Amino acid sequence: MERRKNRFSVQRITTTALMAAIIFVVTYLIRIPLPFASGGYLNIGDAPIYVGAYLLGGPAGALAAAIGSALSDLAAGYVYYAIPTAIIKGAMGLAAGALLMRSKSLFRYIFAAILGGAIMVVGYAVFEAFFFNLNQAIATIPFNAIQWAGGVVVAAALYPAIRTIKKAVPALNGEPLRKK
């Protein structure tokens, strides 16, 4: 009888939580406040979202992205952004992870990061247009595009390292930890 992979194993939950913590730390510690009434900020937290999507896949990558990013907004005092951030960053992780399910090539990884960034820019523009106003949303698009580009560049630079990690850690490949 073939052993079925447990999608909710302790290893999987722990790895997802660890990725959420990494996303939180990177997003929270490296942020540049924007000079607008909305109070948003630039960060490089998108890069670990793409790393998480690569290592964990769609649903777990989405969960890590949503939790880590929303916690960063809460800790930084941007409470009104927490729920939209969880939705937008979760969608980024889900889309990137779904794209990476078939192939984890560098080209596909970069394409997944580009798609994720597009989701971020559009998602925040829509949120800010409704929550603030259209002018505010338009004014933040260039800054979100800068964050998008930065996230793609940093994620691409991390590709060789995460590829090595993915091969070296059995739990990331759905394999149980080996007992010695």
LINVENFEN-V920185 format. One record per backbone hydrogen bond with DSSP energy under -1.0 kcal/mol. CO is the residue of the C=O (numbers start at 1). NH is the residue of the N-H. Records with the same first field share a line. If there is no record, write none. Layout:
CO->NH ; NH
This chain:
6->9
9->13
10->14
11->15
12->16
13->17
14->18
15->19
16->20
17->21
18->22
19->23
20->24
21->25
22->26
23->27
24->28
25->29
26->30
32->42
34->36
36->39
40->34
42->32
44->47
46->50
47->51
48->52
49->53
50->54
51->55
52->56
53->57
57->61
58->62
59->63
60->64
61->65
62->66
63->67
64->68
65->69
66->70
67->71
68->72
69->73
70->74
71->75
72->76
73->78
74->77
78->81
79->82
81->85
82->86
83->87
84->88
85->89
86->90
87->91
88->92
89->93
90->94
91->95
92->96
93->97
94->98
95->99
96->100
105->109
106->110
107->111
108->112
109->113
110->114
111->115
112->116
113->117
114->118
115->119
116->120
117->121
118->122
119->123
120->124
121->125
122->126
123->127
124->128
125->129
126->130
127->131
128->132
133->137
134->138
135->139
136->140
140->144
141->145
142->146
143->147
144->148
145->149
146->150
147->151
148->152
149->153
150->154
151->155
152->156
153->157
154->158
158->162
159->163
160->164
161->165
162->166
163->167
164->168
165->169
169->172
170->173 ; 175
171->174
